[in-house]
Amino acid sequence: MRAVIQNTVGEPDVLVIANQPDPTPKAGEVLVRVKAAGINPVDGAVRAGYFPLLGEPPFILGWDISGSVEALGAGVTSFKIGDEVFGMPRFPKQAAAYAELAAVPADEIALKPKGADHIQTGALPLAGLTAWQGLVRHGALKSGQRVLVHAAAGGVGHLAVQIAKARGAYVIATASPNKLDFVRKLGADEVIDYTKGDFTSQISDIDLVLEPVGGDHADRSLKVIKRGGVLVSLLNVNDTTKAQASTHDIRVERMSVVPDREALLELGQLIDAGKLVVHVAKSFPLEQAGAAQAFLATKPIGKVVLTV
Ligand SMILES: NC(=O)c1ccc[n+]([C@@H]2O[C@H](COP(=O)([O-])OP(=O)(O)OC[C@H]3O[C@@H](n4cnc5c(N)ncnc54)[C@H](OP(=O)(O)O)[C@@H]3O)[C@@H](O)[C@H]2O)c1
């Protein structure tokens, strides 16, 4: 098979196409013929060596997979050959999604919803599972709550706005000025241009904040959360922030996304119900993985995907 490998950490040009042995599915695994593989910020961080999740190169990046079942490992009864599937297998271990074929655990993928194409479902898993797990599992979101989604035009944020709306929340979203219309169209009830003034002076009484930005965002977000509310952070939260949260009776959850078949099915149902649309800013052919990662770093609206 062809795959994108890297032999050293570095700039996007370390990503090169190479012939690799076809993977063989072990017991409990399926072999997926990859049609699309999503790009996420973590891919670039691992590529560059800032976040050495996969140890030393050589390795194959990528966790988001959408494709069709090519072969079944021993004992797999949940899928048949030809089924169209998607998922975020093995994260944070190597899934090797930037490739023509990937062998993945059958219980970490799900049938692809019919209401989206492979490019969209290839873009969905990691960002969608993060938004779902952040809001529903860590945040225990309830209908009628006031939710603040930061970075609402990004990969995670644009899905989080729609998931929160679908679950009956009142959604306030932050983004830069040229992205506010997009976020409004996703269904956000209020949008805040974070480049014009501090969001802490514009809102209050928030039940749940989803925080993917970092810096002082966690600290500032505490100011707008009501007692008994929750801050779900995708990035590290320091001890001072945690102590301050506890003084105000605010729960802090620092989450790391995990494979989650049940949530994939929920995301698929939202898509088929017309309540969730994956916005893909641009797709690139597999051999342009480096250019695709560089494009994601320019903060396009929504997601970036490789087509295989
Ligand atoms: N812990 C986990 O499990 C987990 C899972 C997924 C992602 N993450 C992390 O979460 C972050 C976001 O991921 P992503 O896939 O959504 O990235 P993305 O698609 O690159 O989106 C990032 C967004 O942040 C926005 N942004 C930057 N500064 C902002 C600010 N001060 N206020 C509001 N928005 C701001 C950018 O747009 P504008 O600035 O132009 O509005 C951009 O849309 C990344 O750091 C990623 O590594 C963590």
The ligand as an ORCA input file, in Angstrom:
! r2SCAN-3c Opt
* xyz 0 1
  N      -7.651     17.213     24.736
  C      -8.164     16.657     23.645
  O      -8.623     15.515     23.676
  C      -8.227     17.447     22.367
  C      -8.969     16.947     21.298
  C      -9.086     17.726     20.134
  C      -8.410     18.946     20.045
  N      -7.654     19.360     21.090
  C      -6.950     20.658     21.008
  O      -7.934     21.667     20.943
  C      -7.492     22.737     20.115
  C      -8.523     23.021     19.009
  O      -8.612     21.897     18.150
  P      -9.354     22.067     16.752
  O      -9.274     20.768     16.044
  O     -10.662     22.681     16.953
  O      -8.359     23.127     16.048
  P      -8.604     24.077     14.783
  O      -9.536     23.425     13.829
  O      -7.245     24.449     14.321
  O      -9.360     25.351     15.366
  C      -8.738     26.197     16.286
  C      -9.561     27.470     16.331
  O      -9.160     28.295     17.405
  C      -9.609     29.608     17.081
  N      -9.042     30.529     18.059
  C      -7.743     30.825     18.253
  N      -7.619     31.713     19.283
  C      -8.862     31.937     19.759
  C      -9.395     32.744     20.817
  N      -8.601     33.487     21.586
  N     -10.721     32.732     21.042
  C     -11.549     31.998     20.273
  N     -11.100     31.219     19.239
  C      -9.767     31.191     18.991
  C      -9.195     29.733     15.638
  O      -9.978     30.569     14.846
  P     -10.020     32.155     14.960
  O      -8.947     32.545     15.925
  O      -9.754     32.703     13.593
  O     -11.411     32.414     15.417
  C      -9.478     28.318     15.117
  O     -10.732     28.264     14.459
  C      -6.120     22.321     19.591
  O      -5.130     22.855     20.431
  C      -6.152     20.816     19.730
  O      -4.863     20.245     19.820
  C      -7.547     18.655     22.247
*
